[in-house]
């Protein structure tokens, strides 16, 4: 976001992200696919550019 010049304030005011969604992103909690799609559109990237999947221990 920094490289693209997009602030968290802009996400809230211009793109209607909720503060709860931003908090979930900051704390690596679950977000919707719609949120990921919106971020990718704004940042002109793919989900692979912003996501990392961590798998738990396999039993």
C-alpha positions, 0 to 999 in steps of 0.5 A, a space after each residue: 500500500 505504501 508503494 502505491 500511495 494508498 493509506 488506511 484512511 483512504 481505504 476507510 473514507 474512499 473505499 468504504 473499508 470498515 475499521 474492523 476489516 482493517 483490524 483483521 488485516 493487521 492482526 492476520 485474521 480472516 477476511 472475505 474474498 471480496 475484501 481480497 478482491 478489492 485490495 487486489 484491484 486497488 493495488 493492481 496485484 493478484 492474491 498471490 502478491 498479498 497472501 501467504 497461506 500457513 498450514 498447521 501441523 499435519 496429524 
